[in-house]
Amino acid sequence: MHEAIRLAENSSFVKSVVGEELLLKYISIKKDEADEFLAAENKAEFYRKRYFETI
């Protein structure tokens, strides 16, 4: 996850498509999410709570 975030963060293409301000906000959110995922003891439970409880 961190590698994908780094690639997006340094991509001039992504920046040109979404704009710098949106990219910075998105990257910040995804870095927090990646850190939470790494800290989670149960990865499946992390995904279930984060994404599927909103459905």
Short mmCIF file of the C-alpha atoms (twelve columns), coordinates in Angstrom:
data_MODEL
# 
_entry.id   MODEL 
# 
loop_
_atom_site.group_PDB 
_atom_site.id 
_atom_site.type_symbol 
_atom_site.label_atom_id 
_atom_site.label_alt_id 
_atom_site.label_comp_id 
_atom_site.label_asym_id 
_atom_site.label_seq_id 
_atom_site.Cartn_x 
_atom_site.Cartn_y 
_atom_site.Cartn_z 
_atom_site.pdbx_PDB_model_num 
ATOM 1  C CA . MET A 1  0.000   0.000  0.000   1 
ATOM 2  C CA . HIS A 2  2.781   2.425  0.887   1 
ATOM 3  C CA . GLU A 3  4.502   1.834  -2.456  1 
ATOM 4  C CA . ALA A 4  1.312   2.633  -4.392  1 
ATOM 5  C CA . ILE A 5  0.827   5.791  -2.335  1 
ATOM 6  C CA . ARG A 6  4.402   6.873  -3.003  1 
ATOM 7  C CA . LEU A 7  4.007   6.285  -6.729  1 
ATOM 8  C CA . ALA A 8  0.776   8.301  -6.880  1 
ATOM 9  C CA . GLU A 9  2.272   11.067 -4.765  1 
ATOM 10 C CA . ASN A 10 5.221   11.461 -7.138  1 
ATOM 11 C CA . SER A 11 3.269   11.031 -10.367 1 
ATOM 12 C CA . SER A 12 3.060   14.096 -12.559 1 
ATOM 13 C CA . PHE A 13 0.274   12.343 -14.491 1 
ATOM 14 C CA . VAL A 14 -1.918  11.866 -11.419 1 
ATOM 15 C CA . LYS A 15 -1.230  15.429 -10.330 1 
ATOM 16 C CA . SER A 16 -2.217  16.750 -13.756 1 
ATOM 17 C CA . VAL A 17 -5.479  14.775 -13.738 1 
ATOM 18 C CA . VAL A 18 -6.755  15.470 -10.209 1 
ATOM 19 C CA . GLY A 19 -4.858  18.622 -9.319  1 
ATOM 20 C CA . GLU A 20 -2.291  19.177 -6.607  1 
ATOM 21 C CA . GLU A 21 -4.690  20.175 -3.824  1 
ATOM 22 C CA . LEU A 22 -6.930  17.120 -4.215  1 
ATOM 23 C CA . LEU A 23 -3.920  14.834 -4.586  1 
ATOM 24 C CA . LEU A 24 -2.393  16.110 -1.338  1 
ATOM 25 C CA . LYS A 25 -5.652  15.534 0.550   1 
ATOM 26 C CA . TYR A 26 -6.119  12.072 -0.966  1 
ATOM 27 C CA . ILE A 27 -2.519  11.062 -0.215  1 
ATOM 28 C CA . SER A 28 -2.902  12.197 3.396   1 
ATOM 29 C CA . ILE A 29 -6.061  10.112 3.823   1 
ATOM 30 C CA . LYS A 30 -4.477  7.045  2.211   1 
ATOM 31 C CA . LYS A 31 -1.309  7.318  4.329   1 
ATOM 32 C CA . ASP A 32 -3.457  7.330  7.468   1 
ATOM 33 C CA . GLU A 33 -5.419  4.348  6.155   1 
ATOM 34 C CA . ALA A 34 -2.234  2.418  5.343   1 
ATOM 35 C CA . ASP A 35 -0.856  3.083  8.836   1 
ATOM 36 C CA . GLU A 36 -4.125  1.916  10.414  1 
ATOM 37 C CA . PHE A 37 -4.039  -1.231 8.275   1 
ATOM 38 C CA . LEU A 38 -0.476  -2.033 9.319   1 
ATOM 39 C CA . ALA A 39 -1.374  -1.521 12.978  1 
ATOM 40 C CA . ALA A 40 -4.476  -3.722 12.786  1 
ATOM 41 C CA . GLU A 41 -4.064  -7.153 14.306  1 
ATOM 42 C CA . ASN A 42 -6.836  -8.649 12.182  1 
ATOM 43 C CA . LYS A 43 -6.597  -7.392 8.585   1 
ATOM 44 C CA . ALA A 44 -9.912  -8.941 7.505   1 
ATOM 45 C CA . GLU A 45 -11.684 -7.291 10.418  1 
ATOM 46 C CA . PHE A 46 -10.072 -3.965 9.496   1 
ATOM 47 C CA . TYR A 47 -11.530 -4.137 5.983   1 
ATOM 48 C CA . ARG A 48 -14.906 -5.342 7.190   1 
ATOM 49 C CA . LYS A 49 -15.280 -2.465 9.651   1 
ATOM 50 C CA . ARG A 50 -13.803 0.197  7.391   1 
ATOM 51 C CA . TYR A 51 -15.653 -0.597 4.180   1 
ATOM 52 C CA . PHE A 52 -18.525 -2.998 4.685   1 
ATOM 53 C CA . GLU A 53 -20.287 -1.537 7.699   1 
ATOM 54 C CA . THR A 54 -21.235 1.468  5.567   1 
ATOM 55 C CA . ILE A 55 -23.137 -0.685 3.071   1 
# 
